[in-house]
């Protein structure tokens, strides 16, 4: 970490070092964007509370909502 924020004589740098990784990430994102998307539930209708998103359990069960919602 010390080498990342200091120059060869030990003074803190006063400029911004660009990351060589971000241009590649942005390029990959722009190429892949048309192929990314969500398929929630059966794809015909989305129910935020009852569909499973990041886990196999619906949001409704995590927060103990009444079934009427």
C-alpha positions, 0 to 999 in steps of 0.5 A: 500500500505504501508504494501505491500512494508514495513516489520513489523518495517517499513523498505522497503523490498528489495526482490520480493514478488511472487503473488499467483494469477499468477500461477493460471492464467497461469494454466487456460490459458494453459488449455483453450488455445486449445479452444480459437480463433477468428472467424472474418467475416464469417470465410472464409476470413479476411479483416482487414479494413472491418471486425468488431473486438472489436466493431460493426463498422469496422476499416475502418469507425473509421478512415474514409478510402476511400472505395477503400481500 
